[in-house]
Amino acid sequence: MSGVATAPATARLRRLVRSPRAVFGGVLVALAILAAIFAPVLTPYGPNETDFVAVLQAPSGVHPLGTDDLGRDILTRVLFGARVSLIVGVVSVLASLVVGGLIGAVAGYAAGWTDTIIMRLMDVIFAFPSVLLALAITAVLGPSLGNAILAIAVVNLPVFARIARAQTMVVRSLDFVEAKRALGFGPVNILLRSILPNIAAPMLVQGSLLFAAAIITESYLSFLGLGAQPPTATWGNMLRDAIGFLELAPWMAWFSGLAIFLTVLGFNVVGDAMRDHFDPRTT
């Protein structure tokens, strides 16, 4: 049974790796990851190193992407900004995936009043526009990178809970789950060992798509002053700093905006390719 089930999954994974869309998106994602990891090696400057002699310099051999209003090297800040964006994406999406997945799985397996209460709470969160809810949470808790991560995780919680609940309601009626229940296995064992592993694929696909949304939300919060605080190099902070210099030094906004665009594009393309290749309806 396991060999039969594994073969289609392996074939889908092989097709995913060979997909031009997945390759294109994977290259963009890999570039963002490499930039974040090797940022100190790729540039001789520090992200907060100022040079008032080189204020608002256009792109040149010394500063390939130019400098900002404090003489800081923009390439350096873009590279270090990738670290913040990827950390926010990984931590917030992973937290919402784990917590939301557990909540949804419990609701779907327990059914009845437990399901009703849990999902109505998720509906309350889901009813708020995601950006406005993230703004409200960070405004109440205070501007910081940690609070921005928490806000993004809370916003994404109902998405994973709904997916986990729907998948759990399908898996719980399958023969192998009924067999374990008949043999006396408890709900915790069935949830952790039988249900959660079988609903992981759609959760991971959704996580890849929400990763891009998390990067955009963090940039939005930082742009409004509610995310990571200056002088931390983030793409949102860089866009905010560029507002007053769009005519005099437009490169201050060009490259941070381009970094957001390419990274979000990469994760969206990879997520779309994963969804197409792992959705059984497309096989």
C-alpha positions in Angstrom: 0.0 0.0 0.0 2.8 2.4 0.9 4.7 1.7 -2.2 1.6 2.3 -4.4 0.9 5.6 -2.5 4.5 6.7 -2.7 4.9 6.2 -6.5 2.4 8.9 -7.6 3.9 11.4 -5.0 7.4 10.7 -6.3 6.3 11.1 -9.9 4.6 14.5 -9.0 7.8 15.6 -7.2 9.9 14.7 -10.3 7.6 16.7 -12.5 7.7 19.6 -10.1 11.5 19.7 -10.2 11.5 19.7 -14.0 8.8 22.3 -14.3 10.1 25.6 -15.9 7.9 27.6 -13.6 9.3 25.8 -10.5 12.8 26.3 -11.8 12.3 30.0 -12.4 10.7 30.6 -9.0 13.3 28.4 -7.3 16.1 30.5 -8.8 14.6 33.7 -7.5 14.0 32.2 -4.0 17.5 30.7 -4.0 19.0 34.1 -4.8 17.1 35.7 -1.9 18.3 33.0 0.4 21.9 33.2 -0.7 21.8 37.0 -0.4 20.6 36.7 3.2 23.2 34.1 4.1 26.2 35.6 2.5 25.4 39.3 2.9 28.5 40.1 5.0 30.7 38.4 2.4 29.1 40.1 -0.6 29.7 43.6 0.4 32.6 45.4 2.2 30.2 47.8 4.0 28.0 47.5 7.1 24.3 47.9 6.8 24.3 50.9 9.1 27.7 52.3 8.1 27.3 56.0 7.2 29.6 58.1 4.9 28.5 61.7 4.8 30.9 62.4 2.0 29.0 59.9 -0.2 25.5 61.1 0.5 22.9 60.4 -2.3 25.5 59.1 -4.8 24.1 57.5 -7.9 25.0 53.8 -8.7 28.8 53.6 -9.5 31.6 51.1 -9.2 32.2 52.0 -5.6 28.5 51.7 -4.7 26.8 49.5 -7.4 23.3 50.5 -6.3 24.1 54.0 -5.0 23.8 55.4 -1.5 21.0 56.9 0.6 20.6 60.2 2.4 23.0 59.1 5.1 25.7 57.7 2.8 24.8 54.1 3.5 25.4 51.6 0.7 22.1 50.5 -0.7 23.3 47.2 -2.0 24.4 46.3 1.5 21.1 47.3 3.0 19.2 45.3 0.3 21.2 42.2 1.1 20.8 42.5 4.9 17.1 43.4 4.3 16.7 40.0 2.8 17.6 38.5 6.1 14.8 40.3 7.9 12.2 39.4 5.2 13.1 35.7 5.2 13.2 35.5 9.0 9.7 37.1 9.2 8.4 34.7 6.5 9.8 31.6 8.1 8.9 32.3 11.7 5.4 33.7 11.1 4.3 31.1 8.5 5.8 28.2 10.5 4.0 29.4 13.7 0.7 29.9 12.0 1.0 26.6 10.1 1.8 24.6 13.3 -0.8 26.3 15.5 -3.5 26.6 12.8 -2.9 23.1 11.6 -3.4 21.7 15.2 -6.4 23.8 15.8 -8.0 22.8 12.5 -7.2 19.1 12.9 -8.7 19.1 16.4 -11.8 20.8 15.1 -12.2 18.5 12.2 -11.6 15.3 14.2 -13.7 16.2 17.2 -16.6 17.7 15.2 -19.7 18.8 17.1 -19.6 21.7 19.5 -15.8 21.7 19.6 -15.7 22.2 15.8 -18.3 24.9 15.9 -16.7 26.9 18.7 -13.2 26.7 17.2 -14.2 27.6 13.7 -16.4 30.5 14.7 -13.4 31.9 16.5 -11.4 31.5 13.4 -14.1 33.1 11.3 -14.0 36.2 13.6 -10.3 36.6 12.9 -10.8 35.8 9.2 -13.5 38.5 8.9 -11.0 41.3 9.4 -9.0 42.5 6.4 -5.5 41.0 6.9 -3.6 44.2 6.6 -5.9 46.1 9.0 -5.8 43.3 11.6 -1.9 43.3 11.4 -1.9 47.1 11.8 -4.2 46.9 14.8 -2.1 44.2 16.5 1.2 46.0 16.0 -0.4 49.3 17.0 -1.6 47.8 20.3 1.5 45.8 21.1 3.9 48.4 19.9 6.2 48.7 16.9 8.9 46.0 16.7 9.9 43.1 14.5 8.7 40.5 17.0 5.3 42.1 17.2 5.1 42.2 13.4 5.9 38.5 13.2 3.2 37.8 15.8 0.7 39.9 13.9 1.4 38.1 10.6 1.1 34.7 12.3 -2.3 35.6 13.8 -3.6 36.9 10.5 -2.6 33.6 8.7 -4.0 31.4 11.5 -7.5 30.9 10.1 -6.2 30.0 6.7 -4.3 27.0 7.9 -7.1 26.1 10.4 -9.6 25.9 7.6 -7.4 23.8 5.4 -6.5 21.4 8.2 -10.1 21.0 9.3 -11.3 20.2 5.7 -8.5 17.7 5.1 -9.0 16.1 8.5 -12.7 15.6 7.9 -11.8 13.6 4.8 -8.9 11.6 6.4 -10.8 10.7 9.6 -13.3 8.6 7.6 -10.7 6.5 5.8 -10.3 2.8 6.6 -6.9 3.0 8.2 -8.1 5.7 10.7 -11.2 3.6 11.5 -9.0 0.6 12.0 -6.8 2.4 14.5 -9.9 3.7 16.3 -11.3 0.2 16.5 -8.0 -1.1 17.9 -8.3 1.3 20.8 -5.8 4.0 19.8 -6.6 7.4 21.4 -7.4 10.7 19.6 -4.0 12.2 20.3 -2.2 9.2 18.7 -4.5 9.2 15.7 -4.1 12.9 15.2 -0.4 13.0 15.5 0.5 9.8 13.7 -2.2 9.3 11.2 -4.0 12.5 10.3 -1.4 15.3 10.5 1.1 13.5 8.2 -1.6 12.9 5.6 -2.7 16.6 5.6 0.8 18.0 5.5 1.1 18.4 1.7 -1.7 21.0 1.2 -0.6 22.8 4.3 3.0 23.2 2.9 1.7 24.3 -0.4 -0.4 27.0 1.3 2.6 27.9 3.4 4.7 28.6 0.4 2.0 31.0 -1.0 1.6 32.8 2.4 5.3 33.2 2.6 5.1 35.8 -0.1 2.2 37.5 1.6 4.1 37.6 4.9 7.0 39.4 3.1 4.6 42.0 1.7 2.9 42.5 5.1 6.2 43.0 6.9 7.3 45.5 4.3 4.0 47.3 4.7 4.3 47.4 8.5 7.9 48.6 8.3 7.0 51.3 5.8 4.4 52.6 8.2 6.9 52.5 11.1 5.2 49.5 12.9 7.7 46.8 12.0 11.5 46.6 12.5 12.7 50.0 13.8 15.5 52.1 12.3 18.4 51.7 11.7 17.6 48.1 11.0 17.9 47.5 7.3 14.5 46.2 5.9 13.0 46.7 2.5 10.0 48.5 4.0 12.2 50.9 6.0 14.2 51.6 2.9 11.1 52.5 0.9 10.0 54.8 3.7 13.4 56.6 3.8 13.2 57.1 0.0 9.9 59.0 0.0 11.5 62.4 0.4 14.1 61.7 -2.3 12.1 60.2 -5.2 13.1 63.0 -7.6 16.6 63.6 -6.3 17.7 60.0 -5.7 15.1 57.6 -7.2 17.5 54.6 -6.8 16.8 54.7 -3.1 13.3 53.3 -3.9 14.1 51.3 -7.0 16.2 48.5 -5.6 14.4 47.8 -2.4 11.1 47.7 -4.4 12.7 45.4 -6.9 13.9 43.1 -4.2 10.4 42.8 -2.8 9.0 42.2 -6.2 11.4 39.5 -7.2 11.3 37.7 -3.9 7.5 37.7 -3.7 7.3 36.6 -7.4 9.7 33.7 -6.7 7.7 32.4 -3.8 4.3 32.8 -5.6 5.6 31.0 -8.7 7.0 28.1 -6.6 3.8 27.9 -4.6 1.6 27.9 -7.7 3.8 25.1 -9.3 3.6 23.1 -6.1 -0.2 23.5 -5.9 -0.5 22.3 -9.6 1.8 19.3 -9.2 0.6 18.0 -5.8 -3.1 18.6 -6.4 -4.5 15.1 -7.2 -7.2 16.6 -9.4 -4.4 17.7 -11.8 -2.7 14.2 -12.0 
